[in-house]
Amino acid sequence: MFKAFLIKYGEIGIKGKNRHLFEDALMKQIRHALRSVEGKFYVRKEQGRIFVDAESFFDYDEVIEALQRVFGIVGICPMVQTEDEGFERLTATVLDYMKKVYGDKELTFKVDARRAKKSYPLTSMEINCDLGEKILEAFPHMRVDVHHPDVLLSVEVREHIYIYSQIIPGPGGMPVGTNGKAMLLLSGGIDSPVAGYMIAKRGVKIDAVYFHAPPYTSEQAKQKVIDLAHLVARYSGPINLHVVNFTDIQLYIYEKCPHEELTIIMRRYMMRIAEHFAKETGCLGLITGESIGQVASQTMQSLAATNDVCTMPVFRPVIGFDKQEIVDISEKIGTYETSIQPFEDCCTIFVAKHPVTKPNINIIRRSETHLEEKIDELMKTALETVETIWVV
């Protein structure tokens, strides 16, 4: 029945003179999302509205699922379109719509007409009244309720006339690519994919870096992270995933530094490497899945110690979330089942039995001086041997 969709956006509507830039970015993301759906679609803009017209056969559920992954969309309205050929034609289209969508259901309704085309002979209020009367005549089991209707029937009179009554929620946020680019430190856990999703939701393009430690971490652990990147990319768009061989650096730290400081010092070198790739690829910040107090490396003092080596902002969107709140989001975006697969990442392999929870930055810096003999060479090798995977 439906061959077109009205796309509703939120924050974009308050962007003033720059609104068209955000609308164009949203249309670009919609076209990208619909590439994975069988069918041909035309995405267009008309007087502050974005429409998706199906120009061939398509799977309705697949289209809705694809659009629900496009940041910037707050509502998807399956609609019927008719031409301005008089009130009788409009009435026939509305009655046919109500019959096909609601049939013999006993419900209340309200007609909400908007006449953007001022040459149309009826005012918005007249359309409301006249259409409401016709619906009551055709469906005597329905009633009007102007305050709390079961069905709000929207009729927009523009160059064409659009009829819809359902608003399927979208993910909200801002179109990806409208707010710069950032580098996600992606592990195989629950938190970092959620962090990437949340920053992408604010319009930020995402790339990622993963620290692999063979033979202490398996190829299955690496594949798990690639799979997580694929799941995040369904929302964020394509991701360049930089896979860094971190084994030699970890072993050297393990050999030269106090074991209670291992996690913090390893984390500091991860941040240094991630920032290298961030600067190289035009990113404006780093993204981590850290949450205050969740583990020893995420106390306030530990976070300050890892921040100490960064020259660009570090975004931590789940910083104040409880674990269950993060799990809830991971389940919503489909990453949870992959994240809980039992393949260890490089962080968990080298965890100390009694890690320091309140590291002193000066002491940590002093411990890192024990690495001066070889660390630059090991870092250089890690950067030169990185494997970059294009994830879509």
TIMARRO-435231 format. One record per residue (C-alpha): z, y negated, x negated; residue number from 1. Coordinates in steps of 0.1 Angstrom, whole numbers, plus 2048, in hexadecimal, padded with zeros to 3 digits. Each point is the difference from the previous one (the first is absolute). Layout:
REM residues N
R   Z   Y   X num
R   Z   Y   X NUM
...
REM end
This chain:
REM residues 392
R   Z   Y   X num
R 800 800 800   1
R 80A 7E7 7E5   2
R 7E5 7F4 7E8   3
R 811 7E2 7F2   4
R 823 7F4 7F3   5
R 810 7DE 7FF   6
R 815 7FD 7E0   7
R 81F 7EA 803   8
R 80F 7F1 7E1   9
R 822 7EF 7FA  10
R 808 7E9 7E3  11
R 7DB 7F9 7F9  12
R 800 7EA 81F  13
R 817 7E6 7F0  14
R 7EC 7FC 7E0  15
R 7F0 7DF 80A  16
R 7E0 7F6 7EE  17
R 801 820 7EB  18
R 801 817 81D  19
R 7DB 80A 7FE  20
R 807 80E 7DD  21
R 81A 817 80D  22
R 7EB 80A 81E  23
R 7E3 808 7E8  24
R 817 815 7EA  25
R 80D 813 81F  26
R 7DC 807 80B  27
R 7F8 80D 7DE  28
R 81E 818 801  29
R 7F7 80B 823  30
R 7DD 809 7F4  31
R 80E 813 7E3  32
R 818 814 816  33
R 7E4 809 818  34
R 7EB 80E 7E4  35
R 814 821 803  36
R 7F8 803 825  37
R 7E0 80F 80E  38
R 7EB 7E7 812  39
R 7F1 7DD 7FB  40
R 816 7E1 806  41
R 7FA 7DB 801  42
R 81D 7EA 7F7  43
R 7FC 7DC 80C  44
R 814 7E0 805  45
R 7FE 7E9 81E  46
R 816 7E2 808  47
R 820 80C 7EF  48
R 7FA 824 80B  49
R 7F5 81E 7EC  50
R 7ED 81C 811  51
R 7F5 823 7F6  52
R 7E1 80C 813  53
R 7F6 824 7FE  54
R 7DA 803 7FD  55
R 7FF 826 802  56
R 815 81E 80A  57
R 823 800 7F1  58
R 821 812 801  59
R 819 7E9 812  60
R 81F 80E 7F0  61
R 7F2 7FE 7DD  62
R 7F7 7DC 805  63
R 823 7F7 80D  64
R 80F 813 7E3  65
R 7EA 7EE 7E6  66
R 808 7DD 810  67
R 825 808 800  68
R 7FF 801 7DA  69
R 7F1 7DD 7FC  70
R 81A 7E6 7F6  71
R 7FC 7E0 813  72
R 7FA 811 822  73
R 81D 7FD 819  74
R 7ED 80D 81E  75
R 7E2 815 808  76
R 7F2 7FB 823  77
R 7E6 819 80D  78
R 7EB 7EB 817  79
R 7E2 7FF 818  80
R 7E6 7E5 7FC  81
R 7EA 7F1 81B  82
R 7E8 7E4 803  83
R 806 7E0 813  84
R 7EB 809 81E  85
R 816 7F3 81C  86
R 821 80A 80F  87
R 7F3 81E 812  88
R 7F5 810 7DF  89
R 822 7F8 7F1  90
R 812 80F 81E  91
R 7EC 820 7FF  92
R 807 804 7DB  93
R 825 7FA 804  94
R 803 819 81D  95
R 7EE 81A 7EC  96
R 817 7F9 7E2  97
R 81F 804 815  98
R 7F4 820 810  99
R 7F7 811 7DF 100
R 81F 7F5 7EE 101
R 81B 802 81B 102
R 7F0 814 81C 103
R 819 808 81C 104
R 81F 7F6 7ED 105
R 81A 7EC 814 106
R 807 7E2 7EA 107
R 804 7DA 800 108
R 7E7 7E9 7F0 109
R 7F8 7DC 7F7 110
R 7DF 7F0 7F9 111
R 801 7E8 7E2 112
R 7DF 7ED 7FE 113
R 7F6 7E8 7E4 114
R 7E1 7EB 805 115
R 7F5 7F4 7DE 116
R 7DD 7FA 80E 117
R 806 7E0 814 118
R 7DE 803 812 119
R 80C 81F 813 120
R 802 7F6 825 121
R 824 80D 805 122
R 820 7F4 7EF 123
R 817 818 7F0 124
R 818 7FF 81D 125
R 7E4 806 819 126
R 7F5 81E 7EC 127
R 823 80E 800 128
R 804 7FC 826 129
R 7DD 80D 80A 130
R 801 81E 7E8 131
R 823 808 80A 132
R 7F5 801 825 133
R 7E2 816 7F9 134
R 816 819 7EC 135
R 81A 802 81D 136
R 7E4 807 819 137
R 7F1 81B 7EA 138
R 821 810 7F5 139
R 819 7FC 81D 140
R 81A 815 7EC 141
R 803 7E5 7E6 142
R 815 7E1 803 143
R 801 7DD 7EF 144
R 81D 7F7 7EA 145
R 7FB 7E0 7ED 146
R 821 803 7ED 147
R 802 823 7F3 148
R 7E0 812 808 149
R 7F9 824 7F4 150
R 7DC 7F4 7F8 151
R 7F6 7DE 7F3 152
R 7DB 7FE 806 153
R 7F1 7E7 7E8 154
R 7DE 7F0 809 155
R 7F2 7E8 7E5 156
R 7E2 7EC 80B 157
R 7EC 7F6 7E1 158
R 7DB 803 7F9 159
R 806 824 80C 160
R 81D 80B 816 161
R 819 817 7F1 162
R 818 816 814 163
R 81D 813 7F2 164
R 824 80B 808 165
R 80C 814 7E3 166
R 80D 7F3 7DF 167
R 805 81B 7E6 168
R 816 7F4 7E4 169
R 7F2 7FB 7DE 170
R 813 7FF 7DF 171
R 803 7D9 7FE 172
R 802 7EF 7DF 173
R 7E4 7EE 7EE 174
R 7DD 80C 7F6 175
R 800 811 7DE 176
R 7F1 7EA 7E5 177
R 80C 7DE 80E 178
R 81F 7FE 7EA 179
R 7F6 80B 7DE 180
R 806 821 7EE 181
R 81E 813 7F2 182
R 807 81F 7EC 183
R 815 81C 810 184
R 815 817 7EA 185
R 7F9 820 814 186
R 815 81F 7FC 187
R 800 81F 814 188
R 81F 7F5 814 189
R 805 7F2 823 190
R 806 7DC 7F7 191
R 7E3 7F3 7EB 192
R 7E4 809 819 193
R 814 7EE 81B 194
R 804 7E2 7E9 195
R 7DA 7FF 7F9 196
R 7F9 802 826 197
R 818 7E4 807 198
R 7F1 7E8 7E6 199
R 7DC 809 80B 200
R 80B 7F7 823 201
R 805 7DD 7F4 202
R 7DB 7FE 7F6 203
R 804 80A 7DB 204
R 7E6 816 7F0 205
R 811 81E 7EF 206
R 7F9 812 7DF 207
R 819 81A 7F2 208
R 80D 810 7E0 209
R 810 822 7FE 210
R 813 80E 7E2 211
R 7F7 824 7F9 212
R 814 815 7E7 213
R 7EE 821 7F9 214
R 80C 81B 7FA 215
R 821 7F5 80F 216
R 7EE 7F6 820 217
R 7E5 816 80F 218
R 7DC 7F9 80B 219
R 80E 806 823 220
R 817 7E2 7FB 221
R 7E2 7EB 7F6 222
R 7EC 80C 81E 223
R 81D 7F7 816 224
R 7FF 7DC 7F4 225
R 7DA 7FF 805 226
R 805 80D 823 227
R 81A 7E5 807 228
R 7E7 7E6 7F3 229
R 7E6 80D 818 230
R 819 7FC 81D 231
R 809 7DD 7F6 232
R 7DB 7F7 7FB 233
R 7F9 808 825 234
R 813 7DF 807 235
R 7FC 7EC 7E0 236
R 7DC 808 7F8 237
R 7F4 810 7DF 238
R 819 803 7E4 239
R 7FA 802 7DA 240
R 81B 819 7F5 241
R 808 7FE 7DB 242
R 80F 822 7F4 243
R 814 7FA 7E0 244
R 80A 81C 7E9 245
R 824 7F7 7FA 246
R 80D 820 7EF 247
R 801 7F4 7DC 248
R 811 7DF 809 249
R 81A 813 814 250
R 807 819 7E5 251
R 803 7E5 7E6 252
R 819 7EC 816 253
R 813 821 806 254
R 802 805 7DB 255
R 80A 7DD 7F5 256
R 814 7F1 81C 257
R 822 807 810 258
R 7FB 819 81C 259
R 814 7EC 81A 260
R 7E6 7E4 7FA 261
R 7E1 816 803 262
R 7F7 7F8 823 263
R 803 7DA 7FC 264
R 7EC 7FF 7DF 265
R 7E5 817 80D 266
R 7FE 7EA 81F 267
R 7FC 7E1 7EA 268
R 7E3 810 7EE 269
R 7F0 809 821 270
R 802 7DC 80B 271
R 7F1 7F4 7DF 272
R 7E2 818 804 273
R 7FC 7F8 825 274
R 800 7DB 7F8 275
R 7E5 806 7E5 276
R 7E8 80F 81A 277
R 80A 7E6 81A 278
R 7F6 7E4 7E9 279
R 7E0 812 7F5 280
R 7F5 804 824 281
R 809 7DE 80E 282
R 820 80A 813 283
R 81A 7E5 807 284
R 81E 817 802 285
R 80F 822 7FE 286
R 80D 815 81E 287
R 81C 81A 7FE 288
R 812 815 81A 289
R 822 7F8 7F4 290
R 81D 7FC 818 291
R 822 7F1 7F5 292
R 819 81B 7F8 293
R 7EB 81E 809 294
R 801 80F 7DD 295
R 80F 7F6 7DF 296
R 7E1 7EE 7F4 297
R 800 7EB 820 298
R 822 7EE 7FD 299
R 7FE 7DA 7FE 300
R 807 802 7DA 301
R 7E6 81B 7FB 302
R 7E6 7EC 813 303
R 808 7E2 7EB 304
R 7FB 815 7E1 305
R 7DD 80C 80B 306
R 7F6 7DC 80B 307
R 809 7F4 7DD 308
R 7E0 80E 7F2 309
R 7E9 7F1 81B 310
R 7EE 7DF 7FF 311
R 7F1 803 822 312
R 811 803 822 313
R 80D 822 80B 314
R 7FE 806 825 315
R 819 819 80F 316
R 7F9 801 826 317
R 819 81B 808 318
R 81C 7F1 7EB 319
R 818 7FC 81D 320
R 7F6 81F 814 321
R 816 81F 805 322
R 7EF 821 7F7 323
R 7FB 80A 824 324
R 7EE 7DF 807 325
R 7E8 808 7E3 326
R 7FB 824 80D 327
R 7F8 7F3 823 328
R 7E4 7EA 7F2 329
R 7F3 81D 7EA 330
R 7FE 816 81F 331
R 7EE 7E5 813 332
R 7E5 7FB 7E5 333
R 7FD 825 7F9 334
R 80D 802 7DC 335
R 821 811 806 336
R 7F4 825 800 337
R 7ED 7FA 7E0 338
R 81D 7EE 7EF 339
R 819 81C 806 340
R 7EA 81B 7EF 341
R 815 80F 7E4 342
R 7ED 7F4 7E2 343
R 816 7ED 7E8 344
R 7F4 7DF 7F1 345
R 807 7F3 7DD 346
R 81F 7EC 80A 347
R 813 81E 80E 348
R 7F9 816 7E2 349
R 811 7E9 7E7 350
R 81D 7F4 815 351
R 821 7FF 7EC 352
R 81F 812 80D 353
R 814 7E0 800 354
R 7E8 7E2 801 355
R 80E 7DE 7FB 356
R 802 7ED 821 357
R 809 7DD 7F3 358
R 7EA 7FD 7E1 359
R 806 7E2 7E9 360
R 7DE 7F1 7F8 361
R 80A 7F7 7DC 362
R 80B 823 7F9 363
R 7E0 80E 80F 364
R 7EB 7E9 7EA 365
R 814 80B 7E2 366
R 7FA 825 809 367
R 7DB 7F9 802 368
R 7FF 7F4 7DC 369
R 804 825 7F7 370
R 7DD 805 80D 371
R 7EF 7E6 7EA 372
R 7F1 819 7E7 373
R 7E8 811 818 374
R 802 7F1 823 375
R 7E3 7E7 7FB 376
R 7E9 81C 7F5 377
R 80B 817 81D 378
R 7FB 7E3 819 379
R 7DD 7F9 7F2 380
R 7F7 825 803 381
R 80D 801 824 382
R 7EB 7E2 80A 383
R 7E1 80C 7EF 384
R 801 823 80F 385
R 807 7F5 824 386
R 7EC 812 81B 387
R 7F5 7E9 81C 388
R 7F8 811 822 389
R 7EE 7EE 81C 390
R 813 809 820 391
R 7F2 7F9 823 392
REM end
